[in-house]
Amino acid sequence: MRSIGLIALPAVLLLLCGRGSEGSAPIIITNSPEEIVEGTYVILSCNLTDPTLPISGHEWLKGSKVVQEDKDSSQIMFYNVSEVNAESSGQYTCKFLTTPEVGEVINVTVSPHVIAYKKSEHGNEGDTGVLTCKSSSFPPVELWAWSLVTEGGIEPIVNGSKDRFIIKSSGNKTELRILKLDIEADQGTYACNGTNFLGTTGATVSLRVRSRLAALWPFLGIVAEVIILVTIIFIYEKRRKPDEAPEDEDGGSAPLKSNSGANHDNVRQRNSS
């Protein structure tokens, strides 16, 4: 297989992706570096060595998504990764639009970038608690590990231990299930760690366990509010009714007294005349 050297540029990593010859198949030259440094930018490059093969354009794909394309007929194609991090890591494919199309995969790899799905989780005593961590980087995490952080140090959690701890991990996601939560034993801080061939990183999740009666508190609060409201209405109605009765009596007697006095004065004036 033919190869070309790695071009040295300040803060630039030039990758050349390759493809082994298979019969008369076109050759894409490869020369990969030993490591990729996070935070730097990288120029990915593919070189199709067959000058007789007509090229109608190029495509760069990240996974199955096209991230760059052109109609150029050059035998060399480039793609610039502005910063190597968890988001930009992955599998890039350089594709030459020939008949048939040819291409090769370049891996941009970083160590795991582990984060907790939720930094704080809550559960009721006796229920099942679920803690989740994930990593968005490539390559996927090869090994997940959970532990409980205590004042005395780190206590590793083994899958199936105490018949209550269940760990389910798949690729870039891991889940810790704690059956029958105990307010005394299970409340605290848990750590999840993910490892691939480039290193290990982790995150923490705080678990708060509420008592069984905690679930009834909202209902009891509503009941208490209703009782207080009914009591206020009852007291208000009780006090209002006695006050209204005397007002009606006074209101009825006042006009009668006034009319009687007026009639009496009229009679006296007539008699005197």
C-alpha positions in Angstrom: 0.0 0.0 0.0 1.3 3.5 -0.8 1.3 6.2 1.8 2.1 9.9 2.2 3.5 11.6 5.2 1.5 13.6 7.8 1.7 17.4 7.0 2.8 19.4 10.1 0.8 22.6 10.7 0.5 24.7 13.9 -2.4 23.4 16.0 -3.6 21.4 12.9 -3.9 17.7 12.7 -4.0 16.4 9.2 -5.7 13.0 8.8 -5.6 11.0 5.6 -8.1 8.3 5.4 -7.3 5.1 3.4 -8.6 2.0 1.8 -6.8 -1.1 1.1 -6.6 -2.3 -2.5 -9.0 -5.0 -3.5 -8.2 -6.3 -7.0 -8.4 -3.3 -9.3 -10.5 -1.2 -6.8 -9.4 2.4 -6.5 -7.1 3.1 -3.5 -7.7 5.8 -0.9 -4.5 6.5 0.9 -4.4 6.5 4.7 -2.0 7.8 7.3 -3.6 8.1 10.8 -1.8 9.8 13.8 -1.4 8.0 17.1 -3.8 10.3 19.0 -6.2 13.2 18.6 -5.9 16.1 21.1 -9.2 17.5 22.4 -9.5 21.3 21.9 -7.5 21.4 18.7 -8.8 21.6 15.2 -8.4 18.8 12.7 -8.3 18.7 8.9 -9.6 15.4 7.6 -8.3 14.4 4.2 -8.9 11.6 1.6 -6.8 11.1 -1.5 -8.1 8.9 -4.4 -5.0 7.7 -6.2 -6.7 6.6 -9.5 -6.4 9.6 -11.9 -8.4 7.9 -14.6 -11.6 7.6 -12.6 -14.1 10.4 -13.4 -15.2 12.3 -10.2 -18.4 14.3 -10.3 -18.2 15.6 -6.7 -17.5 14.8 -3.1 -19.5 14.3 0.1 -18.5 14.3 3.8 -20.9 12.5 6.1 -20.9 12.4 9.9 -22.7 9.1 10.7 -25.5 9.1 8.1 -25.8 12.9 7.8 -24.2 14.8 5.0 -22.2 17.7 6.5 -20.4 19.0 3.4 -20.7 18.4 -0.4 -19.4 19.9 -3.6 -19.2 19.2 -7.4 -15.5 19.4 -7.6 -13.5 16.8 -9.6 -10.4 16.9 -7.5 -8.8 13.6 -6.3 -8.2 15.1 -2.8 -11.0 16.2 -0.5 -10.8 17.9 2.9 -13.0 18.6 5.9 -12.2 20.9 8.8 -13.3 19.9 12.3 -13.0 23.3 14.0 -12.7 21.8 17.5 -12.3 18.3 18.7 -14.8 17.7 21.5 -17.7 15.3 22.5 -20.1 16.9 20.0 -17.7 16.8 17.0 -16.3 13.3 17.7 -17.7 10.5 15.7 -17.3 8.6 12.4 -16.7 10.7 9.3 -17.0 9.2 5.8 -15.3 10.8 2.8 -17.2 9.8 -0.4 -16.0 10.3 -3.9 -19.0 10.5 -6.3 -17.7 8.1 -8.9 -19.2 5.1 -10.6 -19.4 3.2 -8.4 -19.0 5.5 -5.4 -16.0 4.9 -3.2 -15.2 6.2 0.3 -13.6 5.5 3.6 -14.4 6.1 7.3 -12.3 8.3 9.6 -12.7 8.1 13.4 -12.5 11.3 15.4 -12.2 9.9 19.0 -12.3 11.5 22.5 -12.5 10.2 26.0 -16.0 9.8 27.5 -18.0 13.0 28.4 -20.2 11.6 31.1 -23.2 13.7 32.4 -26.1 12.9 34.7 -29.5 12.9 33.1 -30.7 14.7 36.2 -28.4 16.1 38.8 -31.0 15.5 41.5 -33.6 12.7 41.8 -36.4 12.2 44.2 -38.3 9.0 45.2 -40.8 7.9 47.8 -39.8 5.3 50.4 -40.7 1.8 49.2 -40.7 2.8 45.5 -38.1 2.2 42.9 -35.4 4.9 42.4 -33.9 5.3 38.9 -30.6 7.2 38.3 -29.3 7.7 34.7 -26.0 8.8 33.2 -25.0 9.2 29.5 -22.1 10.1 27.3 -22.3 11.9 24.0 -18.8 11.2 22.8 -17.2 8.7 20.4 -16.2 6.0 20.8 -19.0 4.6 23.0 -18.2 3.8 26.7 -16.9 0.3 27.1 -17.3 0.0 30.8 -19.8 1.7 33.2 -19.4 1.7 37.0 -21.6 3.0 39.8 -20.7 3.9 43.4 -22.1 5.5 46.5 -20.2 8.5 47.9 -20.1 8.5 51.7 -18.2 10.4 54.4 -16.0 7.3 54.7 -15.1 7.2 51.0 -16.4 5.5 47.8 -18.5 2.3 48.1 -18.7 0.5 44.7 -22.1 -0.8 43.7 -22.2 -4.3 42.3 -25.0 -5.3 39.9 -27.5 -7.4 41.9 -26.0 -6.6 45.3 -28.3 -6.6 48.3 -31.0 -7.8 45.9 -32.0 -4.2 45.4 -29.4 -2.7 43.1 -29.8 -3.3 39.3 -27.4 -1.8 36.8 -28.4 -1.7 33.1 -25.8 -0.3 30.7 -25.8 -0.1 26.9 -23.3 1.9 24.8 -23.4 5.5 25.9 -26.1 5.1 28.6 -26.3 3.5 32.0 -29.1 3.2 34.5 -29.0 2.3 38.2 -32.3 1.0 39.7 -32.7 0.9 43.5 -35.6 -1.3 44.6 -37.7 -0.6 47.7 -36.0 2.7 48.5 -35.0 3.1 52.2 -34.9 6.6 53.6 -32.0 5.8 55.9 -29.8 3.6 53.7 -30.3 4.9 50.1 -30.4 8.7 50.5 -27.1 10.3 49.3 -24.8 11.0 46.4 -24.1 8.5 43.7 -21.3 8.5 41.1 -21.3 7.1 37.6 -18.1 6.5 35.7 -17.6 5.7 32.0 -14.5 4.3 30.5 -13.2 3.8 26.9 -9.7 3.2 25.6 -8.9 6.9 25.9 -9.8 7.4 29.5 -12.4 7.6 32.3 -14.7 10.4 33.4 -17.7 10.6 35.7 -20.7 12.5 37.1 -22.7 12.5 40.3 -26.4 12.3 41.1 -28.1 13.3 44.4 -30.9 11.0 45.6 -33.5 12.3 48.1 -35.9 9.8 49.6 -39.2 11.0 51.0 -41.3 9.2 53.7 -44.4 7.3 52.7 -46.6 10.0 54.1 -45.0 12.6 51.8 -47.3 11.5 49.0 -50.4 12.3 51.1 -49.3 15.8 52.0 -50.7 17.5 48.9 -54.1 15.7 49.4 -54.1 16.6 53.1 -53.3 20.2 52.3 -56.3 20.4 49.9 -58.6 18.9 52.5 -57.4 21.3 55.2 -58.0 24.3 52.8 -61.6 23.1 52.1 -62.3 22.7 55.8 -61.0 26.2 56.6 -63.0 27.7 53.8 -66.3 26.0 54.8 -65.7 27.1 58.4 -65.2 30.7 57.4 -68.4 30.7 55.3 -70.4 29.1 58.1 -69.2 31.6 60.7 -69.9 34.5 58.4 -73.4 33.3 57.7 -74.0 32.7 61.4 -73.0 36.2 62.3 -74.8 37.9 59.4 -78.4 36.6 60.0 -78.9 38.0 63.6 -77.7 41.5 62.4 -80.2 41.6 59.5 -83.3 40.9 61.7 -83.1 44.1 63.9 -82.4 46.2 60.8 -85.7 45.0 59.2 -87.7 45.7 62.4 -86.2 49.2 62.8 -86.8 50.0 59.2 -90.4 49.0 59.4 -91.3 50.9 62.7 -89.6 54.2 61.7 -92.0 55.1 58.9 -95.1 54.2 61.1 -93.9 56.4 63.9 -93.3 59.3 61.5 -96.7 59.0 59.8 -98.5 58.8 63.2 -97.0 62.0 64.4 -97.9 63.8 61.2 -101.6 62.7 61.4 -101.8 63.7 65.0 -100.6 67.3 64.2 -103.1 67.6 61.4 -106.0 66.6 63.7 -104.9 69.3 66.3 -104.7 72.0 63.6 -108.2 71.2 62.4 -109.7 71.3 65.9 -108.1 74.6 66.7 -109.4 76.1 63.5 
